[in-house]
Amino acid sequence: MSCATINDMSHSSSRASFKTEIIAGITTFFTMAYIVVVNPSVLTSGGTGMPFSGVLTATVLLSFVATLLMGLYARLPYAVASGMGLNAFFTYTLILGKGVPWPTALGITFWAGVLFLLVSVTPIREAMARAVPHGLRIGSAAGIGVFLTFIGLKNSGFVVNDPVTSVKAGPITASVLLSLAGFVLIGALLRRRNPFAFLAGIFAVTGAAWALGMVRTPDHWFSMPDFSSAFFKLDVWGALQLSMIPAILAILFTDLFDSITSFVGMSHGAGLVDSKGAPKRLREGLIVDSWATLLAGVFGTSSGTVFVESMAGVEVGGRTGRTAVVAALCFLPCLFIAPLAAMVPAYATAPVLVWVGVLMFRSVSALKTDTLEDLLPAFLAIILVPLTFSITQGLVWGFLAHVSFYWLAGRRSELTRAQVVICLISVGILVIENAR
């Protein structure tokens, strides 16, 4: 075979690979594009005071910048955006639950990102990753899933407040029926592994609501990005109050554990592991993830994290940073759709929240339930995150249960020094929260 023939084959293979990466990047974008509408909907719900257009601009800008960094710096095919679960914690726990002003909540996100960055560039990263018990990781993910599902059911009107029982089933209204229809549609498309599943559900419910006169067409279809209402509005120093430390640590731990778990799972699925089975370029990926949290506070949105939806792009051949670069570029046109996004009612995004919760909850299949000391921490995380509307409470009591019950069960030799330290930090968090 001549050298010319070999060169032609190599060039053809390179073009095919580049074409595959483009398709993979576009696929990744469409599987997670729902966040452009859902995240502003969550952050501006319930009277938080946050501006919808400003949050949408921040959400898109963060997705673009962080995903671009993931492709160019970490050279990994994963996309980054404001994380589901963390946006609910930001809205319902910090702002609505604790009465934290939204600029201060942005400051809390910023400082969590600073700590995350420090952890990511030091050996502390490995120590913290190993310190989180397997069951508590699974329980936290499942608990956040139940949390999101509950919020989705309330946004749809399927669940409503009750003065006696706290909550009850709501009346079957037109909006509830539309949400149920959207839920069924999304489920059918997910079953067929359709990358447009979430978007199709949002568009279908919104379109039906518009046809029924339940929502009105915006005065303008497109608008310029809003860099004035939320951008750089964070209260950096107000977030450094002693009472804010538990929230900072909650975002740090949740973001860190979620990122490490996502990187490990996706790297194995993509074959991007070294000879020892460890994810390639994990340090660089976590550094990008930490910048996504830090920049989220600056831009005006909730914490950013790597999205497991990136596996859709991996499954069609994305293996390099070029996939992430393509996905990042796809976000840019979304900067101009604020009027269209504002047209989407809460009951149209509610089915997405419920389905994300369902997908997060399926991790419980890996729980170890043969011993109480393994089961209890996971159970506490699953039940306390949604019931207290706080990821912090789930993690804190989960760690306390893990350390104390391992000690009582005579398995203290299996506890690591890092786990004991985090347990003591958990006690400190409870003292701070109850001293107010």
ZAMARGU-4260 file (C-alpha; in steps of 0.2 Angstrom, whole numbers, plus 5000, padded with zeros to 4 digits):
<rodrens>
0) 5000/5000/5000 | 5007/5017/4995 | 5011/5031/5007 | 4998/5042/4997 | 4985/5029/5000
5) 4989/5028/5019 | 4988/5047/5020 | 4971/5047/5011 | 4964/5034/5023 | 4971/5044/5038
10) 4963/5060/5032 | 4947/5052/5028 | 4947/5044/5046 | 4951/5061/5053 | 4936/5069/5044
15) 4924/5055/5049 | 4930/5057/5067 | 4928/5076/5067 | 4910/5074/5059 | 4906/5061/5073
20) 4912/5074/5087 | 4901/5087/5079 | 4886/5076/5079 | 4890/5071/5097 | 4891/5089/5103
25) 4874/5093/5095 | 4866/5078/5103 | 4873/5082/5120 | 4866/5100/5118 | 4849/5094/5114
30) 4848/5082/5128 | 4851/5096/5141 | 4844/5111/5132 | 4829/5110/5144 | 4840/5118/5157
35) 4839/5135/5148 | 4821/5136/5152 | 4819/5125/5168 | 4833/5133/5178 | 4826/5151/5176
40) 4809/5144/5180 | 4815/5136/5196 | 4826/5151/5202 | 4812/5164/5199 | 4797/5153/5207
45) 4789/5157/5223 | 4793/5175/5224 | 4812/5174/5225 | 4813/5191/5217 | 4826/5185/5204
50) 4824/5192/5186 | 4819/5179/5174 | 4828/5187/5159 | 4844/5189/5170 | 4844/5171/5176
55) 4841/5165/5158 | 4856/5175/5152 | 4867/5169/5166 | 4861/5151/5164 | 4866/5151/5145
60) 4882/5161/5148 | 4888/5148/5162 | 4884/5133/5151 | 4893/5141/5136 | 4909/5146/5146
65) 4910/5131/5157 | 4907/5118/5143 | 4920/5127/5132 | 4932/5126/5146 | 4929/5108/5148
70) 4933/5105/5130 | 4948/5116/5128 | 4956/5114/5145 | 4950/5097/5152 | 4949/5090/5134
75) 4934/5080/5139 | 4918/5077/5130 | 4906/5083/5144 | 4895/5098/5145 | 4892/5109/5161
80) 4877/5119/5166 | 4867/5124/5182 | 4864/5108/5191 | 4847/5101/5195 | 4845/5099/5214
85) 4857/5112/5218 | 4845/5125/5209 | 4831/5118/5220 | 4842/5120/5236 | 4847/5138/5230
90) 4828/5143/5228 | 4818/5133/5241 | 4830/5131/5255 | 4841/5147/5254 | 4830/5160/5247
95) 4812/5154/5251 | 4816/5143/5266 | 4829/5153/5276 | 4825/5170/5269 | 4842/5173/5262
100) 4842/5188/5249 | 4846/5181/5232 | 4862/5192/5230 | 4868/5184/5246 | 4863/5167/5239
105) 4874/5170/5224 | 4888/5175/5236 | 4886/5158/5245 | 4887/5150/5228 | 4903/5160/5224
110) 4912/5155/5240 | 4907/5137/5238 | 4916/5138/5221 | 4931/5145/5228 | 4932/5131/5241
115) 4929/5118/5227 | 4943/5126/5217 | 4955/5124/5232 | 4950/5106/5235 | 4951/5102/5216
120) 4970/5107/5215 | 4975/5099/5231 | 4976/5080/5237 | 4961/5085/5248 | 4951/5080/5233
125) 4955/5062/5234 | 4953/5061/5253 | 4935/5069/5252 | 4930/5058/5238 | 4935/5042/5248
130) 4927/5049/5264 | 4909/5049/5257 | 4901/5032/5261 | 4894/5022/5246 | 4877/5022/5254
135) 4877/5040/5258 | 4881/5045/5240 | 4867/5034/5234 | 4855/5041/5247 | 4859/5059/5243
140) 4856/5057/5225 | 4840/5048/5228 | 4835/5061/5241 | 4838/5075/5229 | 4828/5065/5216
145) 4813/5064/5228 | 4815/5083/5231 | 4814/5087/5213 | 4799/5076/5210 | 4790/5084/5225
150) 4794/5102/5218 | 4788/5096/5201 | 4772/5089/5208 | 4768/5105/5217 | 4772/5116/5201
155) 4760/5106/5191 | 4746/5108/5204 | 4745/5089/5207 | 4751/5092/5225 | 4745/5107/5235
160) 4747/5114/5252 | 4735/5109/5266 | 4734/5117/5284 | 4731/5100/5293 | 4741/5087/5283
165) 4754/5100/5276 | 4751/5093/5258 | 4737/5084/5249 | 4732/5079/5231 | 4726/5095/5222
170) 4710/5096/5210 | 4712/5089/5193 | 4713/5105/5183 | 4717/5108/5165 | 4735/5113/5170
175) 4737/5096/5180 | 4730/5086/5165 | 4743/5095/5153 | 4757/5091/5165 | 4751/5073/5166
180) 4751/5072/5147 | 4768/5080/5146 | 4775/5067/5158 | 4768/5053/5148 | 4775/5060/5132
185) 4792/5063/5140 | 4792/5045/5147 | 4788/5038/5129 | 4802/5047/5121 | 4814/5043/5135
190) 4810/5024/5133 | 4815/5027/5114 | 4831/5036/5120 | 4825/5051/5110 | 4837/5066/5114
195) 4823/5078/5112 | 4812/5070/5126 | 4812/5084/5139 | 4811/5098/5126 | 4797/5090/5117
200) 4787/5088/5133 | 4790/5107/5137 | 4785/5113/5120 | 4770/5101/5118 | 4763/5107/5135
205) 4766/5125/5131 | 4759/5124/5114 | 4743/5116/5121 | 4742/5129/5134 | 4743/5142/5121
210) 4730/5134/5110 | 4718/5134/5125 | 4721/5152/5129 | 4730/5148/5146 | 4746/5157/5141
215) 4748/5172/5129 | 4761/5175/5116 | 4775/5187/5121 | 4775/5205/5113 | 4792/5201/5106
220) 4799/5184/5101 | 4817/5188/5104 | 4827/5200/5115 | 4845/5205/5118 | 4854/5196/5133
225) 4851/5204/5150 | 4868/5208/5158 | 4861/5221/5170 | 4848/5213/5182 | 4858/5198/5189
230) 4875/5199/5181 | 4888/5203/5195 | 4874/5206/5208 | 4881/5194/5221 | 4884/5200/5239
235) 4901/5192/5242 | 4904/5199/5259 | 4886/5196/5265 | 4888/5178/5261 | 4903/5176/5274
240) 4892/5177/5289 | 4894/5163/5301 | 4876/5158/5298 | 4880/5155/5280 | 4894/5142/5282
245) 4882/5127/5282 | 4875/5132/5266 | 4892/5135/5258 | 4898/5118/5264 | 4882/5110/5258
250) 4884/5116/5240 | 4903/5112/5241 | 4900/5094/5247 | 4885/5091/5235 | 4894/5098/5220
255) 4910/5089/5224 | 4902/5072/5227 | 4890/5074/5212 | 4905/5079/5200 | 4916/5064/5206
260) 4902/5052/5204 | 4897/5058/5187 | 4915/5059/5181 | 4918/5041/5187 | 4903/5034/5179
265) 4904/5043/5162 | 4923/5040/5161 | 4920/5021/5162 | 4906/5022/5150 | 4916/5032/5137
270) 4932/5021/5140 | 4941/5037/5146 | 4950/5028/5160 | 4969/5024/5163 | 4977/5007/5166
275) 4971/5007/5184 | 4953/5011/5180 | 4954/5029/5186 | 4945/5043/5176 | 4957/5052/5164
280) 4960/5070/5167 | 4949/5070/5183 | 4959/5084/5191 | 4956/5095/5176 | 4938/5091/5175
285) 4935/5095/5193 | 4944/5112/5191 | 4932/5116/5177 | 4918/5111/5188 | 4923/5122/5202
290) 4925/5137/5190 | 4907/5133/5185 | 4901/5135/5203 | 4912/5151/5206 | 4906/5159/5190
295) 4888/5154/5193 | 4888/5166/5208 | 4896/5180/5197 | 4884/5178/5182 | 4868/5176/5192
300) 4863/5158/5193 | 4864/5143/5204 | 4879/5131/5205 | 4886/5123/5189 | 4890/5105/5187
305) 4894/5092/5174 | 4879/5084/5166 | 4876/5066/5165 | 4866/5069/5149 | 4883/5071/5141
310) 4883/5052/5139 | 4871/5054/5125 | 4885/5062/5115 | 4897/5049/5121 | 4886/5035/5115
315) 4886/5042/5097 | 4905/5043/5097 | 4911/5059/5106 | 4927/5055/5115 | 4937/5072/5114
320) 4935/5090/5120 | 4929/5094/5102 | 4912/5087/5107 | 4911/5099/5122 | 4916/5114/5111
325) 4902/5110/5099 | 4890/5108/5113 | 4896/5125/5120 | 4893/5134/5104 | 4875/5127/5102
330) 4871/5137/5118 | 4875/5154/5111 | 4859/5157/5101 | 4849/5154/5117 | 4855/5170/5124
335) 4841/5179/5113 | 4826/5168/5118 | 4821/5176/5135 | 4803/5181/5129 | 4800/5164/5122
340) 4806/5155/5138 | 4796/5167/5149 | 4780/5161/5140 | 4783/5143/5147 | 4772/5140/5162
345) 4778/5131/5178 | 4766/5116/5174 | 4775/5114/5157 | 4793/5112/5166 | 4785/5101/5180
350) 4786/5085/5171 | 4804/5087/5168 | 4808/5090/5186 | 4798/5074/5190 | 4807/5063/5177
355) 4824/5070/5182 | 4819/5065/5200 | 4814/5047/5194 | 4831/5045/5185 | 4841/5051/5200
360) 4831/5039/5211 | 4835/5023/5201 | 4852/5023/5210 | 4844/5015/5225 | 4846/4998/5216
365) 4865/4999/5221 | 4861/5001/5240 | 4868/4989/5253 | 4853/4985/5264 | 4860/4970/5274
370) 4866/4980/5289 | 4858/4994/5298 | 4874/5004/5299 | 4875/5004/5280 | 4856/5006/5277
375) 4852/5020/5290 | 4863/5034/5283 | 4856/5031/5265 | 4838/5031/5272 | 4841/5047/5282
380) 4848/5056/5266 | 4833/5050/5255 | 4820/5055/5268 | 4827/5071/5275 | 4832/5080/5259
385) 4814/5082/5253 | 4806/5083/5270 | 4817/5097/5276 | 4819/5105/5259 | 4838/5104/5263
390) 4852/5095/5255 | 4862/5100/5271 | 4851/5091/5283 | 4852/5075/5273 | 4871/5075/5272
395) 4874/5081/5290 | 4863/5068/5298 | 4869/5054/5286 | 4887/5057/5291 | 4882/5057/5309
400) 4873/5041/5307 | 4887/5033/5297 | 4900/5037/5310 | 4890/5033/5326 | 4882/5017/5320
405) 4899/5010/5313 | 4906/5014/5330 | 4892/5006/5339 | 4892/4991/5328 | 4911/4988/5332
410) 4917/4993/5315 | 4926/5008/5321 | 4942/5002/5312 | 4934/5004/5295 | 4931/5023/5299
415) 4943/5034/5290 | 4951/5050/5298 | 4942/5060/5285 | 4925/5053/5289 | 4928/5057/5307
420) 4933/5075/5303 | 4918/5077/5292 | 4907/5070/5306 | 4914/5084/5317 | 4911/5097/5304
425) 4893/5091/5303 | 4891/5093/5322 | 4898/5111/5320 | 4885/5114/5306 | 4871/5109/5317
430) 4877/5120/5332 | 4878/5135/5320 | 4861/5132/5313 | 4853/5130/5330 | 4862/5144/5338
435) 4853/5157/5328
</rodrens>
